[in-house]
Every structure is written in structure tokens, then in C-alpha cells.
């Protein structure tokens, strides 16, 4: 198994985790596909989204794989006027990771980071291991403390009529 920045960082800091490998389908890089391939509950598989605010400051958000980020909520919580997703072509240079393999762990550039509050509903969650085909399983509280993630409601609420 190839060691990524995320895995090396966790090992260096002696943070308990496990790594899960899965077969990559380049046409299906979404978190739902990852949950199916790893035979995991989608509520435990968190995707990492990277955004820029109006000052071009990087903001990282981790949300459950089947959810949609609420840009207005995250903007308000992060003190930003406006947020936009980072273009796929810029992801590698900003984070060191590619689409489908972006981990919240090991990002070299300074940034603010947030995680949806449902992470606390699970003892352990999965986040990308830093490349396609790798997931890191880690205790949610350890990840939150280590990365100093702000825990908040940052997903869209769907109204059922």
C-alpha cells in the first residue's frame, strides 16, 4: 500500500487509525460509491470538500457522503461573505490531493476546517486516505481534536412536504 501524506501524518503523530483499500471506478468517485465498495454505512463515510472565500482563503468541509453542503450556512459560520467550490484543476495545487482522493488530513496550506455535527453520532468515521482507493477509519473525536475541526450544522436540510 502506498503511503499518502494523510497516512504518514497520522503515523508520525501516533494517531490510531486503520486504512481500507477498495477498487477504484474512475466514473464513480462519489462517497456513495465508496460506501458501497467498502460495505460501509454511508452516514459514516465523510467526503472532503474544498472551497475558497471572497479573500481566496481556503475552507475545508467534511460532510456525510449522501448530504449536500449548505454554502450559506458554512459562509456564515466561517465568517465569509461568499464561498465557491475549488475547481478540480486547482485542487491538487491547493491541497496536494486529487478529486476522489482529497483527505482533510495532510493538507499543507493554511485553512479553516469544519465537519458536520453528525460525525459525533458515530464513534468512528471514514475519510479519504489521500488517494483514490484508500479510506482512513478513525475515531471522530480524535479527528476533530487533531485537525481542530469546527463542529457545526453545515448541510442542507431537506423539507419533506
C-alpha positions in Angstrom: 0.0 0.0 0.0 1.3 3.4 -0.9 1.7 5.8 2.0 0.0 9.2 1.4 0.6 12.5 3.2 -2.5 11.7 5.3 -1.3 8.3 6.4 2.3 9.5 7.0 1.0 12.3 9.2 -1.2 10.0 11.3 1.7 7.6 11.8 4.1 10.4 12.6 1.8 11.6 15.4 0.9 8.1 16.5 -2.8 8.6 15.9 -4.7 5.3 15.9 -6.4 4.6 12.6 -7.0 1.9 10.1 -6.7 2.0 6.3 -9.3 0.5 4.0 -8.5 -0.2 0.3 -11.1 -0.5 -2.3 -11.3 -0.9 -6.1 -11.5 2.5 -7.9 -14.0 3.1 -10.6 -12.9 6.4 -12.3 -16.5 7.0 -13.4 -17.9 6.8 -9.8 -15.7 8.6 -7.4 -18.5 9.8 -5.1 -18.9 8.9 -1.5 -21.9 6.7 -2.1 -19.9 4.5 -4.4 -17.1 4.4 -1.8 -19.6 3.3 0.9 -20.9 0.5 -1.4 -17.3 -0.7 -2.3 -16.2 -0.7 1.4 -19.5 -2.1 2.6 -20.0 0.8 5.0 -22.9 2.8 6.2 -23.0 6.0 4.1 -23.6 8.0 7.3 -20.0 7.0 8.4 -18.3 7.9 5.1 -17.5 11.6 5.0 -16.5 13.5 1.9 -14.0 16.3 1.9 -14.9 19.5 0.1 -12.6 22.4 -0.6 -13.8 25.9 -1.1 -12.4 29.4 -1.4 -14.0 32.5 0.2 -14.0 36.0 -1.2 -10.5 36.6 0.1 -9.3 33.4 -1.7 -8.8 31.8 1.7 -9.2 28.0 1.7 -12.0 26.4 3.7 -12.3 22.6 4.1 -15.6 21.0 4.9 -16.3 17.3 5.8 -19.8 16.1 5.4 -21.6 12.8 5.3 -21.4 11.3 1.8 -25.0 11.4 0.9 -25.5 15.0 2.0 -25.2 18.4 0.3 -23.1 21.2 1.7 -25.1 24.4 2.5 -22.9 27.2 1.3 -24.8 29.9 3.1 -24.5 28.1 6.5 -20.8 27.5 6.0 -20.2 31.1 4.9 -21.9 32.4 8.0 -20.1 30.0 10.4 -16.8 30.7 8.7 -17.2 34.5 8.7 -17.1 34.6 4.9 -19.3 36.7 2.6 -19.2 34.2 -0.2 -17.9 30.7 -0.8 -17.3 28.8 -4.0 -16.1 25.3 -4.6 -12.5 25.0 -5.8 -12.2 24.0 -9.4 -11.0 20.4 -9.9 -8.0 21.7 -11.9 -6.8 23.7 -8.8 -7.4 21.0 -6.2 -4.0 19.3 -6.4 -2.0 22.5 -6.2 -4.0 23.8 -3.2 -4.3 20.5 -1.2 -1.8 18.0 -2.6 -4.7 15.7 -3.4 -6.9 14.8 -6.5 -10.6 14.7 -6.8 -11.9 11.4 -5.3 -8.8 11.3 -3.0 -8.9 14.5 -1.1 -8.3 14.0 2.6 -8.8 16.5 5.4 -5.6 15.2 6.9 -2.2 16.3 5.5 -3.3 19.5 3.6 -0.2 21.6 3.6 -1.7 25.1 3.0 -3.2 27.0 5.9 -7.0 26.8 6.1 -10.1 26.7 8.3 -11.8 23.3 8.6 -15.3 22.3 9.5 -17.1 19.0 10.0 -20.8 18.2 10.1 -22.1 17.6 13.7 -23.4 14.1 12.7 -19.7 13.0 12.9 -20.3 12.8 16.7 -23.1 10.3 16.1 -20.5 7.7 15.2 -17.6 6.5 17.3 -15.6 6.1 14.1 -15.9 7.7 10.6 -14.2 7.2 7.3 -12.4 9.9 5.3 -10.3 9.8 2.2 -6.9 8.3 2.8 -5.3 10.8 0.4 -5.7 8.9 -2.9 -8.4 7.2 -4.8 -9.0 3.7 -3.4 -8.0 4.4 0.2 -10.2 5.3 3.2 -9.0 6.1 6.7 -11.2 4.9 9.6 -10.6 7.0 12.6 -12.4 7.9 15.8 -14.4 11.0 15.1 -13.4 12.8 18.3 -9.7 12.1 17.6 -10.0 13.5 14.1 -11.9 16.6 15.3 -9.4 17.3 18.1 -6.3 16.6 15.9 -7.4 18.8 13.0 -9.1 21.4 15.3 -12.3 20.9 13.2 -15.2 23.2 14.0 -18.3 21.0 14.5 -21.4 22.6 13.0 -24.6 22.1 11.0 -23.3 22.8 7.5 -25.5 20.6 5.4 -28.8 21.4 3.6 -31.9 20.5 5.4 -34.4 18.8 3.1 -38.0 19.7 3.9 -40.5 16.9 3.4 -43.9 18.1 2.4 
